[in-house]
Amino acid sequence: MCTSLVLETLDGKHLLSRTMDFAFILEANPTISPRNYVWQSSTDG
């Protein structure tokens, strides 16, 4: 089960983090997306 954590900074910004709980090692590539970023999936068109 994945776990998420949201922190609020002193200036009111929010930081979201999430674990990736798997029974095997993944070659993960964490990414950082800026606010209002529109995700375009290559499979969704």
Secondary structure as the mmCIF struct_conf table of DSSP 4:
data_model
#
loop_
_struct_conf.conf_type_id
_struct_conf.id
_struct_conf.beg_label_comp_id
_struct_conf.beg_label_asym_id
_struct_conf.beg_label_seq_id
_struct_conf.end_label_comp_id
_struct_conf.end_label_asym_id
_struct_conf.end_label_seq_id
STRN STRN1 SER A 4 GLU A 8
TURN_TY1_P TURN_TY1_P1 LEU A 10 ASP A 11
BEND BEND1 GLY A 12 GLY A 12
STRN STRN2 HIS A 14 ARG A 18
BEND BEND2 ALA A 23 PHE A 24
TURN_TY1_P TURN_TY1_P2 ARG A 35 ASN A 36
HELX_LH_PP_P HELX_LH_PP_P1 TYR A 37 TRP A 39
TURN_TY1_P TURN_TY1_P3 SER A 42 ASP A 44
#
